[in-house]
Amino acid sequence: MDRRDFLKTLAVTGAAVMTVQQLEAMDMLSQTFSGANGEKVDLVAVMGGEPEEMFRRAIAEMGGMKQFVKPGMKVAVKPNIGWDKTPELAGNTNPKLVAEIIRQCFAAGATEVIVFDHTCDDWRKCYDHSGIEAAAKAAGAKVMPAHLESYYRTISLPRAKKLKTAKVHEAILDSDVWINVPILKNHGGANLTMSMKNHMGIVWNRGAFHQLDLQQCIADICTMDKRAVLNVVDAYRILKTNGPRGRSASDVALAKGLFISQDIVAVDTAAAKFFNQVRDMPLDRVRHLANAQALNIGTMNLDQLNIKRIKM
C-alpha cells in the first residue's frame, strides 16, 4: 500500500471526520523532503532574479510544489497586503511572486486557491493598489476579504506563553494547506516583519499582541496546529526604514532576494541576517526569533541545516 492509499484508509476508518487532503497536509509537515538532486534541503536562498524567477528556482530545489500541494487540495496563500502602497514602495508582498505561487499550486493539482489579508489600511485600497488582487485573480485564485469579525473562528494555543487563544481567519482553518508569503521589512514595534509576524494578518484580535507582549505573542501564534506548509520570504524590495508602512521610495532598497523553508524560525533567521547587511539589525533585537526557538517551533541554528544558496 503506498502513502496515499494508506491515508485514504485512515480517512475512511480511524479518522473519518478528516479528508484525505487534510491527512496529507498533516503528514507533509512531518516529512523530510528531498530536493532536485535527491538530497534533504531545509532552506533555499536565491539572489539576483525577478520574484517569479527566484521562486521557480527555489521551489525546484525543494523538490517542486507537488511535494507540498497534492491533487484536490484547497490552498490558502497569505501575503502581506496590509498597506495602501504600490509594489515599488515595498509595503506589501510582490504581486509577481504571489501570482507565481498560485500558478504553481494549480499546476500541482490544487482545486482552489484563496488569497487574503487582514489589512491595516482600507482593505479595498490595499488589495487594489498593491497589485495583488489583480495578479491573484489573473492567476486563477479567489480573493477574500478579512475586515469583518465573522470571518474568524477562535482557536486555543495551549503551548503559548501569553496568547492563549486567537481568532483565526476561516480561509486558513478551512484550507488543506496554507502558504505564508511575507515581505521582509523594517517594523517599528517588532523591528522586523517576516514569516512569523505575517501571522498577525490571519488573526482578528491582533491588538492583544501589543497589549500582552508583541515579541512573545508573535511566537505564540506560531504554535497553532495549522502551520504553514511553506514560508516564502519576499526580499526583492526591502523596506529598510520607516516600516511597516514606509513613507517614500528612499525607504526602499532593491535587494533581489528570496528565502523559502518549512522551518519558520530558520527562514526568518536567514532573512533577518540578510536584512542586517542592508541596515544594522542584530538578531537579538528581533526577540520573537529566540522566543519561537524556545517554544520548539523551529531553529535559529542555520549551521545545522542544509541550505542551498543560489545566485541567478
Beta strands, then each sheet from edge to edge (+ up, - down):
strand 1: 43-47
strand 2: 74-79
strand 3: 112-115
strand 4: 142-143
strand 5: 152-156
strand 6: 165-169
strand 7: 177-181
strand 8: 183-187
strand 9: 191-193
strand 10: 230-239
strand 11: 252-261
strand 12: 307-311
sheet 1: 4+ 3+ 2+ 7+ 10+ 11- 1+ 12+
sheet 2: 4+ 3+ 2+ 7+ 10+ 8+ 9-
sheet 3: 5+ 6-
end
